[in-house]
Amino acid sequence: MSTLLEWVVVALLVIGVLFALIGSWGLAKFGDFFKRLHGPSKATTLGVGCVLLASMLWLAGQGRASGHELLIALFLFLTAPVSAHLLVKAALKLAPGSRPPPPP
């Protein structure tokens, strides 16, 4: 395995872990439901995507390429925005007063 590939895998893992940590911190720190939903649906999705890409590169470098990580990433990038959108629509339907004010 080349040293460059190892460094790329390590960089993707560190970036992925940092994004997942930022998304988790946003979930714990923000007070409003809509703000709390934004962190995990954006940052954590990107973090998991970086970890899956690192796994794909590592396995390809080992000669054991697999499409499982690609399918997981595709499923994640399709379902995370849809589920976040449905959660926001449900929250607005249950509590119409929680709708944020329009920008000035």
N, CA, C and O atoms as a GROMACS GRO file, in nm:
protein
  416
    1MET      N    1   0.085  -0.117   0.000
    1MET     CA    2   0.000   0.000   0.000
    1MET      C    3   0.089   0.123   0.000
    1MET      O    4   0.188   0.129   0.073
    2SER      N    5   0.053   0.219  -0.081
    2SER     CA    6   0.135   0.339  -0.091
    2SER      C    7   0.111   0.433   0.028
    2SER      O    8   0.004   0.436   0.089
    3THR      N    9   0.214   0.507   0.057
    3THR     CA   10   0.206   0.600   0.170
    3THR      C   11   0.106   0.711   0.141
    3THR      O   12   0.037   0.758   0.232
    4LEU      N   13   0.096   0.753   0.015
    4LEU     CA   14   0.001   0.858  -0.021
    4LEU      C   15  -0.143   0.814   0.005
    4LEU      O   16  -0.223   0.891   0.057
    5LEU      N   17  -0.174   0.690  -0.031
    5LEU     CA   18  -0.309   0.638  -0.008
    5LEU      C   19  -0.339   0.630   0.142
    5LEU      O   20  -0.451   0.660   0.184
    6GLU      N   21  -0.240   0.590   0.220
    6GLU     CA   22  -0.260   0.585   0.365
    6GLU      C   23  -0.288   0.724   0.422
    6GLU      O   24  -0.374   0.739   0.509
    7TRP      N   25  -0.215   0.824   0.374
    7TRP     CA   26  -0.237   0.961   0.422
    7TRP      C   27  -0.374   1.012   0.381
    7TRP      O   28  -0.440   1.082   0.459
    8VAL      N   29  -0.419   0.978   0.262
    8VAL     CA   30  -0.552   1.020   0.216
    8VAL      C   31  -0.660   0.954   0.302
    8VAL      O   32  -0.757   1.019   0.341
    9VAL      N   33  -0.642   0.826   0.332
    9VAL     CA   34  -0.739   0.755   0.416
    9VAL      C   35  -0.743   0.815   0.556
    9VAL      O   36  -0.851   0.836   0.612
   10VAL      N   37  -0.627   0.844   0.612
   10VAL     CA   38  -0.621   0.905   0.746
   10VAL      C   39  -0.686   1.043   0.745
   10VAL      O   40  -0.760   1.078   0.837
   11ALA      N   41  -0.659   1.122   0.641
   11ALA     CA   42  -0.719   1.256   0.632
   11ALA      C   43  -0.871   1.247   0.621
   11ALA      O   44  -0.942   1.324   0.686
   12LEU      N   45  -0.921   1.154   0.540
   12LEU     CA   46  -1.066   1.139   0.528
   12LEU      C   47  -1.128   1.093   0.660
   12LEU      O   48  -1.237   1.139   0.696
   13LEU      N   49  -1.061   1.004   0.732
   13LEU     CA   50  -1.113   0.960   0.861
   13LEU      C   51  -1.117   1.074   0.962
   13LEU      O   52  -1.215   1.090   1.035
   14VAL      N   53  -1.011   1.154   0.966
   14VAL     CA   54  -1.008   1.267   1.060
   14VAL      C   55  -1.116   1.369   1.024
   14VAL      O   56  -1.186   1.419   1.112
   15ILE      N   57  -1.130   1.400   0.896
   15ILE     CA   58  -1.233   1.496   0.853
   15ILE      C   59  -1.372   1.441   0.884
   15ILE      O   60  -1.459   1.514   0.931
   16GLY      N   61  -1.392   1.312   0.857
   16GLY     CA   62  -1.522   1.252   0.884
   16GLY      C   63  -1.556   1.252   1.031
   16GLY      O   64  -1.670   1.282   1.069
   17VAL      N   65  -1.459   1.220   1.115
   17VAL     CA   66  -1.484   1.220   1.259
   17VAL      C   67  -1.511   1.361   1.309
   17VAL      O   68  -1.598   1.381   1.395
   18LEU      N   69  -1.439   1.459   1.257
   18LEU     CA   70  -1.462   1.598   1.299
   18LEU      C   71  -1.602   1.645   1.260
   18LEU      O   72  -1.670   1.711   1.339
   19PHE      N   73  -1.645   1.613   1.138
   19PHE     CA   74  -1.780   1.652   1.097
   19PHE      C   75  -1.886   1.581   1.181
   19PHE      O   76  -1.986   1.643   1.218
   20ALA      N   77  -1.867   1.454   1.211
   20ALA     CA   78  -1.962   1.382   1.294
   20ALA      C   79  -1.966   1.440   1.436
   20ALA      O   80  -2.073   1.450   1.497
   21LEU      N   81  -1.850   1.478   1.487
   21LEU     CA   82  -1.844   1.540   1.619
   21LEU      C   83  -1.914   1.676   1.620
   21LEU      O   84  -1.986   1.708   1.714
   22ILE      N   85  -1.893   1.755   1.515
   22ILE     CA   86  -1.959   1.885   1.506
   22ILE      C   87  -2.110   1.868   1.496
   22ILE      O   88  -2.185   1.943   1.559
   23GLY      N   89  -2.156   1.770   1.418
   23GLY     CA   90  -2.300   1.745   1.408
   23GLY      C   91  -2.360   1.700   1.540
   23GLY      O   92  -2.470   1.742   1.576
   24SER      N   93  -2.288   1.615   1.612
   24SER     CA   94  -2.336   1.569   1.743
   24SER      C   95  -2.336   1.683   1.844
   24SER      O   96  -2.427   1.694   1.927
   25TRP      N   97  -2.235   1.767   1.838
   25TRP     CA   98  -2.228   1.882   1.928
   25TRP      C   99  -2.344   1.978   1.899
   25TRP      O  100  -2.404   2.033   1.991
   26GLY      N  101  -2.376   1.998   1.771
   26GLY     CA  102  -2.488   2.082   1.734
   26GLY      C  103  -2.620   2.027   1.785
   26GLY      O  104  -2.708   2.102   1.826
   27LEU      N  105  -2.635   1.895   1.781
   27LEU     CA  106  -2.756   1.833   1.833
   27LEU      C  107  -2.770   1.857   1.982
   27LEU      O  108  -2.881   1.880   2.031
   28ALA      N  109  -2.661   1.851   2.055
   28ALA     CA  110  -2.666   1.868   2.200
   28ALA      C  111  -2.672   2.015   2.241
   28ALA      O  112  -2.731   2.046   2.344
   29LYS      N  113  -2.615   2.105   2.163
   29LYS     CA  114  -2.599   2.243   2.206
   29LYS      C  115  -2.714   2.335   2.167
   29LYS      O  116  -2.755   2.420   2.246
   30PHE      N  117  -2.768   2.319   2.045
   30PHE     CA  118  -2.873   2.410   1.999
   30PHE      C  119  -3.001   2.386   2.077
   30PHE      O  120  -3.030   2.274   2.120
   31GLY      N  121  -3.079   2.492   2.095
   31GLY     CA  122  -3.198   2.483   2.178
   31GLY      C  123  -3.326   2.456   2.101
   31GLY      O  124  -3.413   2.386   2.152
   32ASP      N  125  -3.339   2.510   1.983
   32ASP     CA  126  -3.460   2.497   1.905
   32ASP      C  127  -3.460   2.366   1.827
   32ASP      O  128  -3.355   2.318   1.786
   33PHE      N  129  -3.579   2.307   1.806
   33PHE     CA  130  -3.589   2.181   1.733
   33PHE      C  131  -3.533   2.194   1.593
   33PHE      O  132  -3.462   2.105   1.546
   34PHE      N  133  -3.565   2.302   1.526
   34PHE     CA  134  -3.522   2.320   1.387
   34PHE      C  135  -3.370   2.336   1.377
   34PHE      O  136  -3.308   2.286   1.284
   35LYS      N  137  -3.311   2.406   1.473
   35LYS     CA  138  -3.166   2.419   1.475
   35LYS      C  139  -3.100   2.286   1.512
   35LYS      O  140  -2.995   2.252   1.458
   36ARG      N  141  -3.162   2.213   1.603
   36ARG     CA  142  -3.107   2.084   1.644
   36ARG      C  143  -3.110   1.983   1.531
   36ARG      O  144  -3.024   1.895   1.525
   37LEU      N  145  -3.205   1.994   1.444
   37LEU     CA  146  -3.217   1.902   1.333
   37LEU      C  147  -3.113   1.933   1.225
   37LEU      O  148  -3.071   1.843   1.153
   38HIS      N  149  -3.074   2.058   1.214
   38HIS     CA  150  -2.982   2.099   1.108
   38HIS      C  151  -2.843   2.038   1.124
   38HIS      O  152  -2.781   1.997   1.026
   39GLY      N  153  -2.793   2.032   1.247
   39GLY     CA  154  -2.658   1.979   1.270
   39GLY      C  155  -2.642   1.834   1.227
   39GLY      O  156  -2.555   1.805   1.144
   40PRO      N  157  -2.722   1.744   1.279
   40PRO     CA  158  -2.704   1.604   1.239
   40PRO      C  159  -2.737   1.576   1.093
   40PRO      O  160  -2.673   1.491   1.031
   41SER      N  161  -2.835   1.647   1.038
   41SER     CA  162  -2.873   1.614   0.900
   41SER      C  163  -2.770   1.662   0.799
   41SER      O  164  -2.763   1.607   0.689
   42LYS      N  165  -2.692   1.758   0.832
   42LYS     CA  166  -2.591   1.808   0.737
   42LYS      C  167  -2.451   1.760   0.772
   42LYS      O  168  -2.387   1.691   0.693
   43ALA      N  169  -2.404   1.795   0.890
   43ALA     CA  170  -2.265   1.768   0.925
   43ALA      C  171  -2.239   1.619   0.946
   43ALA      O  172  -2.137   1.567   0.900
   44THR      N  173  -2.329   1.551   1.012
   44THR     CA  174  -2.306   1.410   1.038
   44THR      C  175  -2.314   1.329   0.910
   44THR      O  176  -2.242   1.231   0.893
   45THR      N  177  -2.402   1.369   0.819
   45THR     CA  178  -2.409   1.300   0.691
   45THR      C  179  -2.279   1.314   0.614
   45THR      O  180  -2.231   1.217   0.555
   46LEU      N  181  -2.220   1.432   0.615
   46LEU     CA  182  -2.092   1.452   0.549
   46LEU      C  183  -1.981   1.374   0.619
   46LEU      O  184  -1.893   1.320   0.553
   47GLY      N  185  -1.986   1.369   0.751
   47GLY     CA  186  -1.886   1.294   0.826
   47GLY      C  187  -1.890   1.145   0.796
   47GLY      O  188  -1.786   1.083   0.773
   48VAL      N  189  -2.009   1.088   0.795
   48VAL     CA  190  -2.022   0.946   0.764
   48VAL      C  191  -1.983   0.920   0.619
   48VAL      O  192  -1.925   0.816   0.589
   49GLY      N  193  -2.013   1.012   0.530
   49GLY     CA  194  -1.972   0.997   0.390
   49GLY      C  195  -1.821   0.994   0.376
   49GLY      O  196  -1.768   0.915   0.297
   50CYS      N  197  -1.750   1.077   0.451
   50CYS     CA  198  -1.603   1.076   0.447
   50CYS      C  199  -1.546   0.945   0.502
   50CYS      O  200  -1.450   0.892   0.447
   51VAL      N  201  -1.605   0.893   0.608
   51VAL     CA  202  -1.560   0.766   0.664
   51VAL      C  203  -1.584   0.653   0.565
   51VAL      O  204  -1.499   0.565   0.550
   52LEU      N  205  -1.699   0.654   0.499
   52LEU     CA  206  -1.727   0.550   0.400
   52LEU      C  207  -1.632   0.560   0.280
   52LEU      O  208  -1.590   0.458   0.226
   53LEU      N  209  -1.600   0.681   0.239
   53LEU     CA  210  -1.505   0.699   0.129
   53LEU      C  211  -1.366   0.649   0.169
   53LEU      O  212  -1.297   0.587   0.088
   54ALA      N  213  -1.326   0.674   0.292
   54ALA     CA  214  -1.198   0.624   0.341
   54ALA      C  215  -1.198   0.471   0.342
   54ALA      O  216  -1.098   0.408   0.306
   55SER      N  217  -1.308   0.411   0.382
   55SER     CA  218  -1.318   0.265   0.381
   55SER      C  219  -1.310   0.209   0.240
   55SER      O  220  -1.246   0.107   0.216
   56MET      N  221  -1.377   0.276   0.145
   56MET     CA  222  -1.370   0.232   0.006
   56MET      C  223  -1.227   0.238  -0.048
   56MET      O  224  -1.181   0.145  -0.114
   57LEU      N  225  -1.157   0.347  -0.019
   57LEU     CA  226  -1.020   0.361  -0.067
   57LEU      C  227  -0.927   0.258  -0.002
   57LEU      O  228  -0.841   0.201  -0.069
   58TRP      N  229  -0.946   0.233   0.127
   58TRP     CA  230  -0.862   0.137   0.197
   58TRP      C  231  -0.881  -0.004   0.140
   58TRP      O  232  -0.784  -0.076   0.116
   59LEU      N  233  -1.006  -0.043   0.119
   59LEU     CA  234  -1.032  -0.176   0.064
   59LEU      C  235  -0.984  -0.188  -0.080
   59LEU      O  236  -0.937  -0.294  -0.122
   60ALA      N  237  -0.996  -0.081  -0.156
   60ALA     CA  238  -0.946  -0.084  -0.294
   60ALA      C  239  -0.794  -0.096  -0.296
   60ALA      O  240  -0.740  -0.163  -0.384
   61GLY      N  241  -0.726  -0.033  -0.203
   61GLY     CA  242  -0.581  -0.045  -0.194
   61GLY      C  243  -0.537  -0.182  -0.152
   61GLY      O  244  -0.426  -0.225  -0.185
   62GLN      N  245  -0.621  -0.253  -0.078
   62GLN     CA  246  -0.592  -0.390  -0.035
   62GLN      C  247  -0.624  -0.492  -0.143
   62GLN      O  248  -0.590  -0.610  -0.130
   63GLY      N  249  -0.690  -0.448  -0.250
   63GLY     CA  250  -0.729  -0.540  -0.356
   63GLY      C  251  -0.861  -0.609  -0.330
   63GLY      O  252  -0.894  -0.707  -0.397
   64ARG      N  253  -0.938  -0.558  -0.235
   64ARG     CA  254  -1.069  -0.617  -0.202
   64ARG      C  255  -1.178  -0.513  -0.221
   64ARG      O  256  -1.253  -0.483  -0.128
   65ALA      N  257  -1.188  -0.458  -0.339
   65ALA     CA  258  -1.287  -0.354  -0.366
   65ALA      C  259  -1.428  -0.409  -0.347
   65ALA      O  260  -1.458  -0.522  -0.386
   66SER      N  261  -1.513  -0.328  -0.286
   66SER     CA  262  -1.649  -0.370  -0.258
   66SER      C  263  -1.743  -0.253  -0.286
   66SER      O  264  -1.704  -0.137  -0.270
   67GLY      N  265  -1.863  -0.283  -0.326
   67GLY     CA  266  -1.961  -0.179  -0.352
   67GLY      C  267  -2.052  -0.152  -0.234
   67GLY      O  268  -2.142  -0.069  -0.244
   68HIS      N  269  -2.029  -0.221  -0.121
   68HIS     CA  270  -2.116  -0.202  -0.005
   68HIS      C  271  -2.112  -0.059   0.047
   68HIS      O  272  -2.216  -0.001   0.078
   69GLU      N  273  -1.993  -0.003   0.055
   69GLU     CA  274  -1.981   0.134   0.107
   69GLU      C  275  -2.048   0.234   0.014
   69GLU      O  276  -2.108   0.332   0.060
   70LEU      N  277  -2.039   0.209  -0.115
   70LEU     CA  278  -2.105   0.298  -0.210
   70LEU      C  279  -2.256   0.293  -0.195
   70LEU      O  280  -2.323   0.396  -0.201
   71LEU      N  281  -2.309   0.173  -0.175
   71LEU     CA  282  -2.454   0.160  -0.154
   71LEU      C  283  -2.498   0.224  -0.023
   71LEU      O  284  -2.605   0.285  -0.016
   72ILE      N  285  -2.418   0.209   0.081
   72ILE     CA  286  -2.451   0.272   0.210
   72ILE      C  287  -2.450   0.424   0.196
   72ILE      O  288  -2.540   0.491   0.246
   73ALA      N  289  -2.349   0.478   0.129
   73ALA     CA  290  -2.341   0.623   0.110
   73ALA      C  291  -2.458   0.674   0.027
   73ALA      O  292  -2.516   0.779   0.057
   74LEU      N  293  -2.492   0.602  -0.078
   74LEU     CA  294  -2.606   0.641  -0.161
   74LEU      C  295  -2.735   0.642  -0.080
   74LEU      O  296  -2.814   0.736  -0.088
   75PHE      N  297  -2.756   0.537  -0.001
   75PHE     CA  298  -2.875   0.530   0.084
   75PHE      C  299  -2.876   0.643   0.186
   75PHE      O  300  -2.980   0.703   0.211
   76LEU      N  301  -2.761   0.671   0.245
   76LEU     CA  302  -2.752   0.778   0.346
   76LEU      C  303  -2.781   0.914   0.285
   76LEU      O  304  -2.857   0.992   0.342
   77PHE      N  305  -2.721   0.943   0.170
   77PHE     CA  306  -2.739   1.075   0.108
   77PHE      C  307  -2.880   1.092   0.051
   77PHE      O  308  -2.923   1.205   0.028
   78LEU      N  309  -2.951   0.984   0.027
   78LEU     CA  310  -3.089   0.995  -0.018
   78LEU      C  311  -3.188   1.005   0.098
   78LEU      O  312  -3.286   1.079   0.090
   79THR      N  313  -3.163   0.933   0.205
   79THR     CA  314  -3.261   0.927   0.313
   79THR      C  315  -3.245   1.038   0.418
   79THR      O  316  -3.345   1.080   0.476
   80ALA      N  317  -3.125   1.086   0.443
   80ALA     CA  318  -3.107   1.188   0.547
   80ALA      C  319  -3.180   1.318   0.516
   80ALA      O  320  -3.249   1.369   0.604
   81PRO      N  321  -3.170   1.375   0.396
   81PRO     CA  322  -3.246   1.498   0.370
   81PRO      C  323  -3.398   1.475   0.369
   81PRO      O  324  -3.474   1.561   0.413
   82VAL      N  325  -3.440   1.361   0.319
   82VAL     CA  326  -3.584   1.333   0.314
   82VAL      C  327  -3.640   1.318   0.455
   82VAL      O  328  -3.747   1.371   0.485
   83SER      N  329  -3.570   1.246   0.542
   83SER     CA  330  -3.620   1.230   0.678
   83SER      C  331  -3.618   1.363   0.754
   83SER      O  332  -3.710   1.391   0.830
   84ALA      N  333  -3.516   1.446   0.733
   84ALA     CA  334  -3.513   1.578   0.798
   84ALA      C  335  -3.629   1.664   0.749
   84ALA      O  336  -3.692   1.733   0.829
   85HIS      N  337  -3.656   1.660   0.620
   85HIS     CA  338  -3.768   1.737   0.565
   85HIS      C  339  -3.901   1.690   0.624
   85HIS      O  340  -3.986   1.773   0.659
   86LEU      N  341  -3.920   1.560   0.636
   86LEU     CA  342  -4.045   1.508   0.692
   86LEU      C  343  -4.058   1.542   0.840
   86LEU      O  344  -4.168   1.569   0.888
   87LEU      N  345  -3.948   1.541   0.913
   87LEU     CA  346  -3.953   1.580   1.054
   87LEU      C  347  -3.992   1.727   1.070
   87LEU      O  348  -4.069   1.761   1.160
   88VAL      N  349  -3.938   1.814   0.985
   88VAL     CA  350  -3.973   1.956   0.992
   88VAL      C  351  -4.119   1.977   0.956
   88VAL      O  352  -4.189   2.055   1.021
   89LYS      N  353  -4.166   1.908   0.853
   89LYS     CA  354  -4.307   1.922   0.815
   89LYS      C  355  -4.400   1.874   0.927
   89LYS      O  356  -4.504   1.935   0.952
   90ALA      N  357  -4.363   1.765   0.993
   90ALA     CA  358  -4.444   1.715   1.104
   90ALA      C  359  -4.441   1.812   1.222
   90ALA      O  360  -4.544   1.833   1.286
   91ALA      N  361  -4.326   1.871   1.250
   91ALA     CA  362  -4.316   1.966   1.360
   91ALA      C  363  -4.398   2.091   1.331
   91ALA      O  364  -4.463   2.144   1.422
   92LEU      N  365  -4.397   2.139   1.208
   92LEU     CA  366  -4.476   2.257   1.173
   92LEU      C  367  -4.625   2.227   1.176
   92LEU      O  368  -4.705   2.315   1.206
   93LYS      N  369  -4.663   2.104   1.145
   93LYS     CA  370  -4.804   2.068   1.149
   93LYS      C  371  -4.853   2.054   1.293
   93LYS      O  372  -4.966   2.095   1.324
   94LEU      N  373  -4.769   1.998   1.381
   94LEU     CA  374  -4.808   1.979   1.520
   94LEU      C  375  -4.806   2.108   1.599
   94LEU      O  376  -4.889   2.127   1.688
   95ALA      N  377  -4.714   2.197   1.569
   95ALA     CA  378  -4.701   2.323   1.641
   95ALA      C  379  -4.683   2.436   1.540
   95ALA      O  380  -4.570   2.478   1.515
   96PRO      N  381  -4.792   2.487   1.482
   96PRO     CA  382  -4.776   2.593   1.380
   96PRO      C  383  -4.715   2.721   1.437
   96PRO      O  384  -4.658   2.799   1.360
   97GLY      N  385  -4.724   2.744   1.567
   97GLY     CA  386  -4.666   2.862   1.627
   97GLY      C  387  -4.515   2.859   1.634
   97GLY      O  388  -4.452   2.960   1.663
   98SER      N  389  -4.457   2.744   1.609
   98SER     CA  390  -4.311   2.734   1.615
   98SER      C  391  -4.243   2.773   1.486
   98SER      O  392  -4.121   2.767   1.475
   99ARG      N  393  -4.322   2.812   1.388
   99ARG     CA  394  -4.264   2.854   1.259
   99ARG      C  395  -4.177   2.978   1.280
   99ARG      O  396  -4.223   3.076   1.340
  100PRO      N  397  -4.052   2.975   1.232
  100PRO     CA  398  -3.966   3.092   1.250
  100PRO      C  399  -4.020   3.212   1.174
  100PRO      O  400  -4.086   3.197   1.071
  101PRO      N  401  -3.993   3.331   1.225
  101PRO     CA  402  -4.043   3.451   1.156
  101PRO      C  403  -3.972   3.469   1.021
  101PRO      O  404  -3.859   3.425   1.005
  102PRO      N  405  -4.039   3.533   0.925
  102PRO     CA  406  -3.972   3.557   0.797
  102PRO      C  407  -3.857   3.654   0.813
  102PRO      O  408  -3.861   3.739   0.902
  103PRO      N  409  -3.756   3.644   0.729
  103PRO     CA  410  -3.642   3.737   0.740
  103PRO      C  411  -3.685   3.880   0.705
  103PRO      O  412  -3.778   3.899   0.626
  104PRO      N  413  -3.618   3.978   0.763
  104PRO     CA  414  -3.657   4.118   0.737
  104PRO      C  415  -3.623   4.162   0.596
  104PRO      O  416  -3.650   4.277   0.559
   0.00000   0.00000   0.00000
